[in-house]
Amino acid sequence: MRVEVQVTDTTLEGEYREVDGLSGQCERCGHTVEVYGDSDASERALCVKMREECPEGENNFYVSSR
């Protein structure tokens, strides 16, 4: 099933300082994940991470709504 992820820019704690990152929330269940970076590759990584960490154990195809 295709599921949209609400993606927003955020700041995450890095090892030495705060860094740019992305936060995503599943529109079906509300599960949230974060990744470092704000590039297109980071956005794709966020969608993959969402699939891997799905609390419902579903194998959805996650796409960014951004």
N, C-alpha and C positions, 0 to 999 in steps of 0.2 A: 504494500500500500504506500502511496506517496503522501508524505506528511511534511508540512511546512514548519520551519524553525524560525522563530522571531530572533533575529540577530541584532545585537547592539554593541557599540564600541564601549570599552571599559578600560580601566587601569588595573593591572595585576601586580602583586608583589613578586619581584624578581629576586635573584640571589643577592644583589648589591643595591638595587634601586627599583623603583616602580617602572613598569614597562607597559606599552600598549598591548591590548589584547581584545578578544571578542568573547561575548557571553551569548549563549543561545538557549532558548526555552522552547520545548516541544509544545505545539499547539493542541495536541491530544491529551497529554497527561500532566504537562507543566514541569517535567524534569528539566533541570538546568545543567549545562556544562560550560566550561571556560577553556580557552586556548590562548597561547601567546601569539602575538603578531596580529596585524590587521590587513594582511594581503588577501588576494583571492585564494591562494593556497591555504592560508589559515582558515578561511571560511569553509573550504572543502574539508579540511581536517576536523573542523568542528562538527560537520554533518556526519563524518565517519565515526567520530567519538560518540556522538549521540546514539548511533546505531549500536555500537559496542556496549554502551552503558545503559541501554533501555531497561528500566526497572520492570517492565512488563514482559521482557524476554522476546519481544517482537523483532522481526527482521524487516523493518520498514525502510523505504528509500526516503531519506531526509533531504530536503532542499531548503535553501535559504530564502526567506521572504524579503531580503534586502535588495 
